[in-house]
Amino acid sequence: MTSQGPHDIGDIADQVSWDEAISTVAYTVNNTSWDHTHFSSTFSTEASTNSTLSFLDDLDNLEVSEDVLSVLAIRFHIGLPIVITLGVIANGFGFVVASRPKLRKFHFNRYIQVLAVLDLLSFIARIPFAIDYEYCLYSNYILAFYITYFGWMFVNIIRLSSLYVLMCLSYDRFIAIWFSDRIRSVMKKRVVRIRLIFIFILTIGSFFPMIMIGRILPTSDGRWFCYPGYRQNKKGTGVVIYRIYLVLLTGAIPALSLIVFNIGLLVGLAKRRVVSHASKRKNRQFFQTVAVLVLNVSCIVCYLPYSVMNSLYKPEHGKCFGSATQEALIMSFSSLHSLWSILNIFVFFRLNKDYNDEMKIMLSGIPCISRYIRVDIEESSNSINQSRSNDKTLQTTSSRMSSMRASVFK
């Protein structure tokens, strides 16, 4: 990197101590005319020589190619506002439906509520990006601070938490099919609470190092350059181990777990361990299993590619973004995951009769679609009443047959 100031950073590092070097760099930045494509930095006195020099060498110009600008503009200024609006409405409505008193009796309802809240928060956390995304340079320090230290890290923590919540839901269905005698032990509220607490501790603790190494760099024109931890292309054994851990945590472990659970659920359905039955309880278990199976498959298709791509993402030298191809891939995978976050609750509701009925009742209050929902509800209630009358007829017939047999034997 070639500095436009009167001092050369390499000479400073050779001639003076690190404290003096830091002071000199700060003096150079404050007394040198820089254009908008250059920026300065503050340094920790505890940083090592190699890491500091490496970080200084990464401070390159911020010229953005037209291809990258086009991809970023489509992603953040066009697609993201639409996705946020749909996500907030869909998951807010899903949480309201899951909070209905009739659905609280199901032990997995807590997972559904948490899943809806996490997806809702993931969309809310992305609002600042849609409002003022300036491609790493921000005029507002509070916004720059949020994006650098929280921003995408908060979104990734929420996304990973929702993935592990789905794994817990899948595990419970797996136990219900293959180890039904143990299902009561995993249905306890205390077990569900402990699982959720562990998930949040695991995800926050895993991404915390990324938050700590973020940097906010001031520019000469009064703006702030955001350099989040996950954007930094640092080297070293510890960094490599940490990135491998993140890939395992966000990709390999969830993928293998969901594949195992999916195979178990499919084999269970094939062996008719859970079948569609006239009994309301058995019928409910069948559709719950199908709903979880569909959620798992859609999650593998929509979430895991984005997670792995984000873990392996490396920006271009001295920049906070990658090439146009990288950014296009990230945008595509992120759109897939956002679509899953919007639709997953409705897929589960649609395949689960109890939730589907409550959702229809809620939708019937919306004027523009109430006339269609009411007709559907009336048809559903008529079919239920018809099945109940058929059951009563069968019971009456069987009781008469029993009385006739008893009279014959007498």
C-alpha positions in Angstrom: 0.0 0.0 0.0 1.3 3.5 -0.9 0.4 6.2 1.5 -0.3 9.8 0.4 1.1 11.2 3.6 4.6 12.5 4.4 5.5 9.4 6.4 6.0 5.8 5.3 4.4 3.3 7.7 7.1 0.7 7.1 9.9 3.2 8.1 8.0 4.1 11.2 7.8 0.4 12.3 11.5 0.0 11.9 12.7 3.2 13.6 10.4 3.8 16.6 8.5 1.9 19.2 4.9 0.8 18.6 3.5 3.5 20.9 5.4 6.2 19.0 4.4 4.5 15.7 0.8 4.7 16.6 1.1 8.3 17.6 2.9 9.2 14.4 0.3 7.4 12.3 -2.5 9.2 14.1 -0.6 12.5 13.5 -0.1 11.7 9.8 -3.8 10.9 9.4 -5.0 14.0 11.0 -2.6 16.3 9.1 -2.7 14.8 5.7 -5.2 15.5 2.9 -6.9 12.2 2.1 -9.5 11.6 -0.6 -12.6 9.5 0.0 -10.9 6.4 -1.2 -8.4 6.3 1.7 -9.0 5.9 5.4 -7.1 5.7 8.7 -7.2 3.5 11.7 -6.7 3.4 15.5 -4.6 0.5 16.9 -4.4 -1.4 20.1 -1.0 -1.2 22.0 -1.4 -4.9 22.7 -1.4 -5.9 19.0 1.5 -7.8 17.7 3.9 -6.4 15.1 3.0 -8.8 12.4 -0.8 -8.5 12.9 -0.6 -4.7 12.9 1.5 -4.6 9.8 -0.8 -7.0 8.1 -3.8 -4.9 9.1 -2.1 -1.7 7.8 -1.2 -3.4 4.5 -4.9 -4.4 4.1 -6.0 -0.7 4.1 -6.3 -0.2 0.4 -8.5 2.0 -1.7 -12.2 1.6 -1.7 -12.9 1.8 -5.4 -15.9 -0.2 -6.2 -16.4 -1.7 -9.7 -19.7 -1.2 -11.5 -20.5 -4.9 -11.4 -20.2 -5.0 -7.6 -22.1 -1.8 -7.2 -25.0 -3.2 -9.3 -25.1 -6.4 -7.2 -25.0 -4.5 -3.9 -27.7 -2.0 -5.1 -30.0 -4.8 -6.1 -29.4 -6.7 -2.9 -29.7 -3.9 -0.4 -31.8 -1.1 -2.0 -34.4 -3.2 -3.9 -34.6 -6.8 -2.6 -33.9 -6.2 1.1 -36.8 -3.8 1.8 -39.2 -6.2 0.2 -37.9 -9.2 2.1 -37.9 -7.3 5.4 -41.5 -6.2 5.0 -42.7 -9.7 4.0 -40.7 -11.3 6.8 -41.9 -9.1 9.6 -45.6 -9.5 8.5 -45.3 -13.3 8.0 -43.5 -14.1 11.2 -45.4 -11.6 13.3 -48.6 -13.3 12.2 -47.1 -16.7 12.7 -46.2 -15.9 16.3 -49.8 -14.6 17.0 -51.2 -17.8 15.6 -48.9 -20.0 17.7 -49.8 -18.0 20.8 -53.5 -19.1 20.5 -54.7 -20.8 23.7 -55.8 -23.9 21.9 -52.3 -24.6 20.6 -50.4 -24.1 23.9 -51.1 -27.7 24.9 -48.6 -29.0 22.4 -45.1 -29.3 23.8 -43.5 -28.4 20.5 -45.5 -25.1 20.3 -42.7 -23.4 22.3 -40.3 -24.3 19.5 -42.7 -22.9 16.9 -43.1 -19.7 18.9 -39.3 -19.3 19.3 -38.7 -20.0 15.6 -41.2 -17.3 14.7 -39.6 -14.8 17.1 -36.1 -15.5 15.9 -37.1 -15.1 12.2 -38.9 -11.9 13.1 -35.8 -10.5 14.9 -33.6 -11.5 12.0 -35.6 -9.3 9.6 -35.8 -6.4 12.1 -32.1 -6.5 12.6 -31.6 -5.9 8.9 -33.6 -2.7 8.7 -30.5 -0.4 9.2 -28.9 -2.1 6.1 -31.9 -1.2 4.0 -32.2 2.4 5.3 -28.6 3.5 4.9 -26.3 1.0 3.2 -23.3 3.0 1.8 -20.9 0.1 1.1 -18.8 0.3 4.2 -18.7 4.1 4.6 -21.2 5.7 7.0 -21.8 9.3 8.1 -23.5 8.2 11.3 -21.2 6.7 13.9 -24.0 5.0 15.8 -25.1 3.2 12.6 -21.4 2.3 11.8 -20.9 1.0 15.4 -24.1 -1.2 15.1 -23.1 -2.6 11.7 -19.5 -3.3 12.7 -20.0 -4.9 16.1 -23.5 -6.3 15.8 -25.2 -6.0 12.4 -24.6 -9.2 10.5 -23.2 -10.9 13.6 -26.6 -10.5 15.2 -28.4 -11.8 12.1 -26.1 -14.8 11.9 -26.6 -15.6 15.6 -30.3 -15.5 15.1 -30.2 -17.6 12.0 -28.0 -20.3 13.6 -30.3 -20.3 16.7 -33.3 -20.9 14.5 -31.5 -23.8 12.8 -30.8 -25.5 16.1 -34.3 -24.9 17.3 -35.5 -26.8 14.2 -33.0 -29.6 15.0 -34.6 -29.9 18.5 -38.0 -30.1 16.9 -36.8 -32.8 14.5 -35.2 -34.7 17.3 -38.4 -34.8 19.3 -40.3 -36.2 16.3 -37.5 -38.8 15.8 -37.9 -39.9 19.4 -41.7 -40.0 19.1 -41.5 -42.4 16.2 -38.6 -44.7 17.3 -38.5 -44.4 21.0 -42.1 -43.6 22.0 -41.5 -44.7 25.6 -39.1 -41.8 26.1 -41.1 -39.1 24.5 -42.6 -37.9 27.8 -39.1 -37.2 29.1 -38.3 -34.8 26.2 -41.7 -33.2 26.3 -41.1 -31.6 29.7 -41.1 -27.8 29.8 -37.9 -27.8 31.8 -36.1 -29.8 29.1 -37.3 -27.4 26.4 -36.2 -24.4 28.4 -32.7 -25.9 29.0 -32.3 -26.6 25.3 -33.2 -23.1 24.3 -30.8 -21.6 26.9 -28.0 -23.8 25.7 -28.7 -22.9 22.0 -28.4 -19.2 22.8 -25.2 -19.6 24.8 -23.7 -21.7 22.1 -24.5 -19.4 19.2 -23.6 -16.1 21.0 -20.3 -17.6 22.4 -19.4 -19.0 18.9 -19.7 -15.6 17.2 -18.4 -13.4 20.1 -14.7 -13.5 18.8 -15.9 -12.1 15.5 -17.6 -9.2 17.3 -14.4 -8.4 19.3 -12.1 -8.0 16.3 -14.3 -5.6 14.4 -12.9 -2.1 13.7 -14.4 1.3 12.9 -12.0 3.5 10.9 -12.4 7.3 10.6 -12.0 8.9 7.2 -10.9 12.5 6.4 -14.3 13.6 5.3 -15.9 12.8 8.6 -17.3 9.4 7.7 -16.7 6.0 9.2 -15.4 2.9 7.5 -16.9 -0.4 8.9 -14.6 -3.4 9.1 -16.6 -6.2 10.8 -14.7 -9.1 12.2 -16.1 -11.7 9.7 -14.9 -9.5 6.8 -11.3 -9.5 7.9 -9.0 -11.9 6.1 -6.7 -12.7 9.0 -4.2 -15.5 9.0 -2.8 -17.8 11.6 -3.4 -21.2 13.1 -5.9 -20.0 15.6 -7.9 -18.2 12.9 -7.9 -21.3 10.7 -9.1 -23.5 13.6 -11.8 -21.0 14.5 -13.1 -20.8 10.9 -13.2 -24.7 10.7 -15.1 -24.6 13.9 -17.6 -22.2 12.4 -18.0 -24.3 9.3 -18.7 -27.3 11.4 -21.1 -25.5 13.7 -23.1 -23.7 11.0 -22.9 -26.3 8.2 -21.6 -29.8 8.8 -23.2 -30.6 12.2 -26.7 -29.3 11.3 -26.6 -30.9 7.9 -25.6 -34.3 9.2 -28.1 -34.1 12.0 -31.0 -33.1 9.8 -30.1 -35.8 7.2 -30.1 -38.5 10.0 -33.4 -37.2 11.3 -34.9 -37.1 7.8 -33.9 -40.6 7.1 -35.3 -41.8 10.4 -38.6 -40.0 9.7 -38.9 -41.4 6.2 -38.1 -44.9 7.3 -40.7 -44.5 10.1 -43.3 -43.4 7.7 -42.4 -46.2 5.2 -42.7 -48.8 8.0 -46.0 -47.3 9.0 -44.9 -46.6 12.5 -46.9 -43.4 12.1 -49.8 -43.5 9.6 -52.8 -41.4 8.8 -55.6 -42.8 10.9 -59.2 -42.1 11.8 -58.1 -41.5 15.4 -57.5 -37.8 15.9 -54.4 -38.3 17.9 -52.7 -40.7 15.5 -53.7 -38.5 12.5 -52.2 -35.5 14.3 -48.9 -37.3 14.8 -48.7 -38.3 11.2 -49.1 -34.7 9.9 -46.7 -33.4 12.5 -44.1 -35.8 11.2 -44.8 -34.8 7.6 -44.6 -31.1 8.5 -41.2 -31.5 10.3 -39.9 -33.6 7.4 -40.8 -30.8 4.9 -39.2 -28.2 7.1 -36.0 -30.2 7.3 -35.7 -30.7 3.6 -36.4 -27.1 2.8 -33.9 -25.9 5.4 -31.1 -28.1 3.9 -31.9 -26.7 0.5 -32.3 -23.0 1.5 -30.2 -22.4 4.6 -27.1 -24.5 4.6 -25.6 -23.3 1.3 -25.8 -19.7 2.5 -24.3 -20.7 5.9 -21.3 -22.5 4.3 -20.8 -19.7 1.7 -20.8 -17.0 4.5 -18.3 -19.0 6.6 -15.9 -19.3 3.7 -16.4 -15.8 2.4 -13.3 -13.8 1.9 -13.4 -10.1 0.8 -11.0 -8.7 -1.8 -7.7 -7.2 -0.5 -8.3 -4.1 1.6 -12.1 -4.1 0.9 -15.2 -5.1 2.9 -16.8 -6.8 -0.1 -15.9 -9.6 -2.5 -15.9 -9.8 -6.2 -19.1 -9.5 -8.2 -19.4 -13.3 -8.5 -19.0 -13.7 -4.7 -21.6 -11.0 -3.9 -24.0 -12.5 -6.5 -23.7 -15.9 -4.8 -24.2 -14.4 -1.4 -27.2 -12.5 -2.6 -28.7 -15.7 -4.2 -28.2 -17.9 -1.1 -29.4 -15.1 1.3 -32.5 -14.7 -0.8 -33.2 -18.5 -0.6 -32.8 -18.4 3.2 -35.0 -15.3 3.5 -37.7 -17.1 1.5 -37.4 -20.1 3.9 -37.6 -17.8 6.9 -40.8 -16.2 5.5 -42.6 -19.5 4.5 -41.4 -22.1 7.0 -44.0 -21.2 9.6 -46.8 -21.2 7.1 -45.6 -24.6 5.7 -45.8 -26.0 9.2 -49.2 -24.5 9.8 -50.6 -25.7 6.5 -49.5 -29.3 7.1 -50.7 -29.4 10.7 -54.5 -29.4 11.0 -54.7 -27.8 14.5 -52.5 -24.9 13.4 -54.1 -24.7 10.0 -57.6 -24.3 11.6 -56.3 -21.5 13.9 -54.6 -19.8 11.0 -57.8 -19.8 9.0 -59.7 -18.3 11.9 -57.2 -15.5 12.2 -57.2 -14.9 8.4 -61.0 -14.8 8.4 -60.7 -11.5 10.3 -59.0 -9.9 7.3 -61.7 -8.3 5.0 -60.0 -8.9 1.7 -59.7 -12.7 2.2 -62.4 -13.4 4.7 -65.0 -14.5 2.2 -62.6 -17.2 0.9 -61.6 -18.4 4.3 -65.1 -18.5 5.7 -66.2 -20.8 2.8 -63.2 -23.1 3.6 -64.0 -23.1 7.3 -67.6 -23.9 6.7 -66.6 -26.8 4.4 -64.1 -28.1 7.0 -66.7 -27.8 9.8 -69.3 -29.6 7.7 -66.8 -32.5 7.0 -66.0 -32.7 10.7 -69.7 -32.8 11.6 -70.3 -35.4 8.9 -67.5 -37.6 10.3 -68.8 -37.2 13.8 -72.3 -38.2 12.7 -70.8 -41.3 10.9 -68.9 -42.2 14.1 -72.2 -41.9 16.1 -74.0 -44.1 13.6 -71.2 -46.7 13.8 -71.3 -46.6 17.6 -75.1 -47.0 17.6 -74.9 -49.9 15.1 -72.2 -51.7 17.1 -74.1 -51.3 20.3 -77.2 -52.8 18.7 -75.2 -55.7 17.4 -73.7 -56.3 20.8 -77.2 -56.3 22.4 -78.5 -58.7 19.8 -75.5 -61.1 20.4 -76.1 -60.9 24.1 -79.8 -61.8 23.7 -78.9 -64.7 21.3 -76.5 -66.2 23.8 -79.0 -65.8 26.6 
